Amino acid sequence: MDATREKTMPVMSKEYFTTGEAAELINISRSTISRKFDRGVFFGKKNPITGERMISRESITTFMQQYHLPLDAMGEERKRVLVGTADEDLFVLFQKALKEEERIQLSRAAFGGDVLVKCLKERPDVLILDDELSDIPSVEVVRSLRRMEEQSALKVICLGKGKNTRRCTEWGADEAWSKEGLGREEVEKRLRDLLGLPEEGKREAQAFEHQRRWPRVAVGVPAKIGVYRLTAPHRRDSGKAVLDNISCGGAYVTGMELESGAIPCEAFRLLLEVDRGPLKNMRAHCKVVRLQSNGSLTAGLEFVRLSRANLGMIQAFTH
């Protein structure tokens, strides 16, 4: 086993990191890690005897995403999408469509021969194939890939106009998309569906600090919470909390208690439900933007999916 693999494997499997390990991953000092842990920027657990702080994988990942730090050191596996095209504008469309989707790694090959080589070397999850390749017809590229047993799991999308694109599906392409009218949102949604990535994982373009511009109103009512991992959004850990205050952009909850007694150590969302008072029947999916543990667990939340009815209810309550 080579030295790189020896170093990477423990990082991929670890749920908690020492302050020294966290400092090395983020490239800041151990003392800064410790201070941020004590202030609630990082969370995890603390040895009651030695006082040693153990930083959770999730809080490190959240911090790195917030400051646009590369996640490669964390061993986070990303889906690979290869675009086979010589059309610069077409590739830029895909770049813009996926610029907020950190779970997908995008690459490009300008010629059919390069597509075949990259598929063998990089093993992409999805190949998007332009029907206007200059050296090898896209149909022949698809036929060649489908003859390779090691490429049997590769999902192929043919992109073009007219009957050549339809012929690709006859030779094994999974889907055929028309170039005409292809938009960013459509590209992002269809690729997420093809890769099996849940929509909740989409990074919100609007920052929580901006959402805070809406007026906050004290509430102080009990609420139900459900915590779910982005990789398994239908499996939820139930719990309870107190809805301390709320705005049209987010909320603040205190006294969080989960049946499992533990916060997931991977990317997660929170479902907030209120069944009493002026906000009765309110339900919202939330991103946790601040999590603190100081005797009890509290969280600052940003709404990521809010129906018009729930938004109207909050607006009536806060104005």
Summary of the structure (lengths in Angstrom):
residues: 319
radius of gyration: 23.3
end to end distance: 62.5
largest distance: 71.4
contacts: 963
relative contact order: 0.09
helix: 36%
strand: 32%
